[in-house]
Amino acid sequence: MNENQVKITLKRTLTGIVDSDKMEKTVVVIVNRRFKHPIYGKYVTRRKKYMAHDTDSVCSIGDKVIIEESRPMSARKRWMVKEIIEKAV
């Protein structure tokens, strides 16, 4: 790679809702995804929990957040809270 070339790394982002904030600097985010079943055509909803790093511990339960892929921070934590879209009421 020359000095003129720039390496661009695209990190995956997901949108979800904070389910738990009981840990220090960590939140559990539930991400729902909907897809059409390949055979039956019915829409199916799947949900998955991700543990995300929350540096300042500002997220609370019910917040809508964007999480971004990052380096492994612990055995199960590989995502980081990028932005809080909407605070819980």
VOKOL-335593 format. One record per residue (C-alpha): x, y, z; residue number from 1; residue in three letters. Coordinates in steps of 0.25 Angstrom, whole numbers, plus 2048, in hexadecimal, padded with zeros to 3 digits. Each point is the difference from the previous one (the first is absolute). Example, Ala and Ser with C-alpha at 12.3 -4.5 7.8 and 13.67 -1.06 7.14 Angstrom:
residues 2
SITE   X   Y   Z pos code
SITE 831 7EE 81F   1  ALA
SITE 806 80E 7FE   2  SER
END
This chain:
residues 89
SITE   X   Y   Z pos code
SITE 800 800 800   1  MET
SITE 806 80E 7FC   2  ASN
SITE 7FF 80C 809   3  GLU
SITE 7F6 806 7F6   4  ASN
SITE 7F6 7F5 802   5  GLN
SITE 7F6 800 80B   6  VAL
SITE 7FB 7F4 807   7  LYS
SITE 7F1 801 802   8  ILE
SITE 7F9 7F6 80A   9  THR
SITE 7F1 7FF 800  10  LEU
SITE 7FB 7FC 80D  11  LYS
SITE 7F2 7FA 801  12  ARG
SITE 7F5 808 808  13  THR
SITE 7F3 7FB 806  14  LEU
SITE 7F4 807 806  15  THR
SITE 7FA 7FA 80D  16  GLY
SITE 7FA 803 80D  17  ILE
SITE 807 7FF 80D  18  VAL
SITE 7FB 7F4 809  19  ASP
SITE 80A 801 80C  20  SER
SITE 809 80A 806  21  ASP
SITE 804 7F9 80C  22  LYS
SITE 80F 7FE 7FD  23  MET
SITE 80B 80A 801  24  GLU
SITE 802 806 7F2  25  LYS
SITE 7F8 7F6 7F9  26  THR
SITE 7F2 7FF 7FB  27  VAL
SITE 7F8 7F5 7FA  28  VAL
SITE 7F9 804 7F3  29  VAL
SITE 7F5 7F8 7F9  30  ILE
SITE 800 801 7F1  31  VAL
SITE 7F4 7FB 7F8  32  ASN
SITE 800 7FD 7F1  33  ARG
SITE 7F5 7FC 7F7  34  ARG
SITE 801 7F8 7F4  35  PHE
SITE 7F7 7F9 7F6  36  LYS
SITE 800 7F1 802  37  HIS
SITE 806 7FA 7F3  38  PRO
SITE 7F5 7F5 7FE  39  ILE
SITE 7F3 805 807  40  TYR
SITE 802 80F 7FD  41  GLY
SITE 7FC 803 80F  42  LYS
SITE 807 80B 807  43  TYR
SITE 809 7FB 80B  44  VAL
SITE 806 808 80C  45  THR
SITE 80D 7FB 806  46  ARG
SITE 806 807 80C  47  ARG
SITE 80F 7FF 805  48  LYS
SITE 807 806 80C  49  LYS
SITE 80D 807 7FF  50  TYR
SITE 809 805 80B  51  MET
SITE 805 80E 7FD  52  ALA
SITE 80A 809 806  53  HIS
SITE 7FA 80D 806  54  ASP
SITE 80D 808 804  55  THR
SITE 7F9 80B 808  56  ASP
SITE 7F4 7F7 805  57  SER
SITE 7F6 80A 7FB  58  VAL
SITE 7F6 7F5 7FA  59  CYS
SITE 7F4 7FC 808  60  SER
SITE 7F6 7F5 7FD  61  ILE
SITE 7F6 803 7F5  62  GLY
SITE 80A 809 7F8  63  ASP
SITE 801 7FF 7F1  64  LYS
SITE 80F 7FF 7FC  65  VAL
SITE 809 7FD 7F5  66  ILE
SITE 80B 7F6 803  67  ILE
SITE 80D 7FF 7F8  68  GLU
SITE 809 7F4 7FE  69  GLU
SITE 80D 801 807  70  SER
SITE 80C 7F8 805  71  ARG
SITE 7FD 7F5 80B  72  PRO
SITE 7FF 807 80E  73  MET
SITE 7FD 7F3 807  74  SER
SITE 7FB 7F2 7FE  75  ALA
SITE 7F2 804 7FB  76  ARG
SITE 802 80F 7FD  77  LYS
SITE 803 804 7F2  78  ARG
SITE 7F7 80C 7FD  79  TRP
SITE 801 80F 805  80  MET
SITE 7F4 80A 802  81  VAL
SITE 802 80A 7F5  82  LYS
SITE 7F4 809 802  83  GLU
SITE 7F4 801 808  84  ILE
SITE 7F4 803 7F6  85  ILE
SITE 7F5 801 80A  86  GLU
SITE 800 801 80F  87  LYS
SITE 7F5 7F8 808  88  ALA
SITE 7F5 807 806  89  VAL
END
